[in-house]
Structure formats: structure tokens, C-alpha cells
Amino acid sequence: MPSALVTGITGQDGLYLAELLLAKGYDVHGLIRGQNNPRREVVQALVPEVRLHTGDLTDMSSVVRAVRESQPDEVYNLGAISFVAYSWQNAALTTDVTGKGVLTVLEAVRLHGGDDPSAVRFYQASSSEMFGKAQEVPQRETTRLWPRSPYGVAKAFGHHMTVNYRESYGMHASSGILFNHESPRRGPEFVTRKITRAVARIHLGLQDELVLGNLDARRDWGYAGDYVEAMWLMLQQEQPDDYVIATGETHSVREFVEAAFAHVGIDDWARYVRLSEEFRRPAEVHELVGDATRARERLAWKPQVGFVELVSMMVENDLKEQSRR
């Protein structure tokens, strides 16, 4: 039975990945931060077979201990402070966790491997936010990085550090440059879940309006459940590499809002939406769309869930959740 250690086990990707690995017969371990973490119950409810280890990406000793106790064949580093808006308010903490935390896990894995640096296969969750002020459309693995947020800068550090450890020590270390991926498990602070939750509440008469910052920003949105399969496929390859994971389609926030309201039969959605400067980024990323040719050709991966299906899935989940309140 192969063993895997997943940091960020409490997030949407961590939960979907844990389900995937368990279905494939893995012994799955998760790193969870803090005493009495409220997300512990979510993990235990959805993936009770996962063995949890308390640790923190800013604490090398706890990560080393988790690696020693789990004896992993594969390590998936999904842990990060991943809410982009929050990263401007807490740039130093975002740097410590999302950026330097990658180095902490890489070093723990390298030390654990001993004389065989490729003994443990490592996956780093890189992000399309690294492209920021995109220098070409669509973005691919070779596109110049120009991050436009502390989160994007931290992710770029972790990405380059992963490449450096692969080239310096011969580690089997791969990065997945994942474009925006959503699901019903996405946190309500993210704009996609904020939209679908508000639409559900407006439809049920529990809320009057949806307040957003920028309807014109365009993103390449996919389904998180599809994207975790790509993570696993990367670590099954003989040679490590970096892969863009994306749908290749771009949609605006406006289109996302329109699709969400359409699911509940509301066509004149504009009267429920108000724009506020409070929710605009200091440095906006206007359009991101990925070229996943390498993933298609080498991993035989392609997304299964389309844009409208994804939005409908999220709205339907929020309708059920809000109806129970």
C-alpha cells in the first residue's frame, strides 16, 4: 500500500485529493495546523480513513516529524494562505506560509530521502496567479511570471524553489500550475462561492443583494475534482516536470454571475448586484487562460466538467445548504 502525505488537507483540493488517493488504495496522511482546528471535523467526516498529524508549514520540526511518522512515497504540498485579497493585508504571513513553507516541506522531504533524493515524489501546488500581468495569451509552462499580489509572489518563490530542488538534488519534484478551480467545497470568501451562495440566498429570500468588485475580470475556471487527478498523474511519471492545468476557456465574472442566476431562473440579475471599490484589488489581474497541451499529451489528462455545469453544481449545493438553515 503506497503512502501519501497531504499538506492543506482541510481545503477543497486536499479533500478531493484524499478521496482520490483512498480510492486508489493509498494510506493517506494529512498535515493539519493548530490545536482544535475547526476544519478537523470536516476532514474526519468526509475522509475518516485519513490519519492526521498536527504541524505547521512555518515550523520545520513539525513537518519533519510528520514526514517521519507517515513514511510517504508521495508528498502533496497544497498548504497555503490561498485567499488572494487577504495576502495584501498580511503579506509577511502569506510569504512565510505560501512561499517559505514550500522550502520547509522540500527540505524535510530531501532529508527524509537520505542517499536517494528521488525516493519520495513531491508535488507543489503552483498557481496561475504567478502569471499576473500575463505576457502572452494563453499562458503555458514557459510564460514569464509577473505576479500582481503578495500571494502570487509567494507562489512564484515556491515554484522556483521546487525547480531548484529538482535540478540541484535530483528530487522527483513537480509543480502543477493550476488555473482557477472551484467546487461546492470552495470557501465562501472566494468570489465564485460568494456568488453562488448569494444567488441561492437571494432565490430563497434570505438576502437582498450581491456586492462585487470587478465584473470584467476574466478567468479560466475548472472543477477541483478534475484537477486533483492531474496532481496524482504528475507523480506517476518517470520524469518530474511542471504542468499547466487548465480548461483553455476564459469567462468573465459577469458570465459567472449570469450563469449562477440563470440556474435559479433569474434573468434580470443586474438589479441584485452592486459594485463596490472595497472589493477591487490594488493591482488587478485582468485575464488568465491556460494552455494545458503538455498535460494532455504527457498525462492524458483533460477536464471533464464544463463551465456551466460547474456553476450549476455550486449553486445547487448552496441551495441545499441554505435551505437547511
PEGI-V406157 format. One record per run of one state. SS is the DSSP state (@ for helix, = for strand, . for the rest). FROM is the first residue (numbers start at 0). TO is the last residue. Records with the same first field share a line. If there is no record, write none. Layout:
SS=FROM-TO, FROM-TO
//
This chain:
.=0-1, 7-10, 23-25, 32-38, 46-49, 54-58, 70-72, 77-82, 89-89, 113-119, 130-137, 139-148, 169-171, 178-179, 182-189, 203-208, 212-216, 219-220, 234-240, 245-249, 263-267, 275-275, 279-285, 287-288, 290-291, 299-305, 323-324
==2-6, 26-31, 50-53, 73-76, 120-126, 138-138, 172-177, 180-181, 209-211, 217-218, 221-222, 241-244, 250-251, 272-274, 286-286, 289-289
@=11-22, 39-45, 59-69, 83-88, 90-112, 127-129, 149-168, 190-202, 223-233, 252-262, 268-271, 276-278, 292-298, 306-322
//
